[in-house]
Every structure is written in C-alpha cells, then in structure tokens.
Amino acid sequence: MATRTLGVSYFDMNFHVEVKDSEKISDVKRKIHDQTGFLIDRQILARPWLEILEDEASVSSIDTDNIILQLFIVDIRIKLPDDEEMNMEVKVVDTVRCIMEKIQEAREIPVSSQELLLKGEILDQENEICTYEFTQNCLIKVNLIQHTKIGEEQVEKDLKHETSVKRQRVRTPSLELFIASIGGTDLQMIMEKKLTYTDMTSYMMSISGNAMKSIKFLTDEEKQMLQNKGNIDAKFIGPDFKIGEMGFRQRDSLGYLLGSKWAKVRKIYELKQGDTVQLWSFRDNGKLGLALLCKE
C-alpha cells in the first residue's frame, strides 16, 4: 500500500507525518495529535493556497507534499501588569477585543486602559486573532495605558460591559475557518450587494439573479422545492458568527428572498441602506446553510 511523507507547517513549526494514500484527512489529524498534542477537534488542515481539506477526503486526493495546519481554538498565556499570568482559551475568529473583555471581566482592568502585545507588536483590538501569529501557548503581554484623562463614563461602561452590539466586519478566511470548525463544507459566495430602501423596509432581503455570483449552490431537490413555492429553513451564520436559522425561498424565476427573520437580523447588526453585504452558502450535513458578511 502506497505511503508518503507529508510536510506540515504551523507558523514557524515544521514537521512531517507518514501517511497512506488509503487514509483520510481525519487520520492525518490523529497522527498530528499523537506527534504534537494538538487536539483533533481544534485542527484545520489546508493546502498551501488555504483550500481547506475535509475530514472525509482521502490522502490520495492531496495534490501537494505540504499542507498548512491551523488551530481554530488556541490556549494562550496572558502576562498581566503585576507580572502574574492567567491562561485563556480563544477562537482565532474572535477579535483581539474579545481577549481584552475577558481580561476586564477577570481582573477589572478596563478595556480602554489595556494595550496588548504579541512578540513586541501592539495588537489592534478590531483585528481578528487570526490576523496575528497566535500559536498554541503563546504569551500576550498586557500594558496599562496611562491616560491624562479617562472619562469616568467610558471606564464605567467598560467595567459593566454596557457596550452595544457592533456590526462585525469579518474577512473571508475567518469565515472559512469557522465553517470548517462546525463541520461545514462547500463554501461559496452567492452574491454581494448594497442594501436598498426595499431591503430596509421589507421583512425580506431580495437576491436578484443578475447580482448572483453563483447559481450552483442549490441541489436539484432544493430547486424543485423552491419552484413549488416551498421554503427552506437554513442554518444561518450572522456577521458575528452566531448561529441561527433563516428562511430562504424563490421570489421569481430570476431571484430569491432571504426570509422571515431578516428584519431581526437587520436590527441586531445595525444594517443601513447603502451598506454592502455578502451572502455565502455552505453545506451542513448535506443541508443548505447561509452566512452573511458585512463588507467595509
């Protein structure tokens, strides 16, 4: 039985695993766990051009001798201003601010008074963690910002977590990581559009045929259901990666409608007329899933 050596890269860490062509990607993850201790359910494997490898795919289908390892969840160490350390588990699709808020909750250090550094680099709180080299057990240093004047209202607001829900501006690689982490497959963009007056005043968002970037996201069975005036209740991923459900139905022969909970989504994420959004599809155990991103 054919065997091969597969190179694995995890940031600056490079190693090899011996695999058989008959094995699956899930077997590769198990061997990586045996060699490194990285938990199997935290691993995401991808080709060098970041095309994610699905667990059930065969090793023989990998057309490269090197793959990229990413961890969806990493354990990090936080060095506090008093030189004490605390441990934290974070998702790489979260923002740096999520770390700051956890520090605030645990040690009552206001977010507005924190400056986080990784290997001497100041981290932007609006960036996602995957923007930086957050490796397993990496050390994050917390500096205190010396304000000449800190508004009492702002500090109190930080301490009490009375911040409003912000529209999350996420990048496609983060969505790919998240979809893979929940077992989703076949991620593809359906459309990108600017929200119209009708989208903002109706209980549904229109998806016109001429705006669609893909027409292959539906199965023949789903197409038939929609043509018969049916409605698909799809798993729905919001801009902040919270999971819910969303109705999806056909408007006419040239387009579709994003359904009954659109008005609630519009309100939660503070969407406005003229905002640019992207709608993506994926498969969840063979069923249709949808994800909405807000674009800068």
RAMOGI-V275540 format. One line per field, one symbol per residue. burial: b if it has 24 or more other C-alpha atoms within 12 Angstrom, else e. A space follows every 10 residues. Layout:
# RAMOGI-V275540
burial->???
This chain:
# RAMOGI-V275540
burial->eeeeebbbbb eeeeeebebe eebebbbbbb bbeeeeebbb ebbbbbbeee bbbbbeeebe ebeeebbbbb bbbbbbbbbb eeeeebebbb bbbbbbbbbb bbbbeeeebb bbbbbbbbee eebeeeebbb ebbbbbebbb bbbeeeeeee eeeeeeebbe eeeeeebbbb bbbbbbbbbb bbbbbbbbbb bbbbbeeebb eeebbbbbee ebeeeebbee ebbeebeeee bbebbbbbbb bbeebbbbbb eeeebbbbbe bbbebbeebe beeebebbbb bbbeeeebbb bbbbee
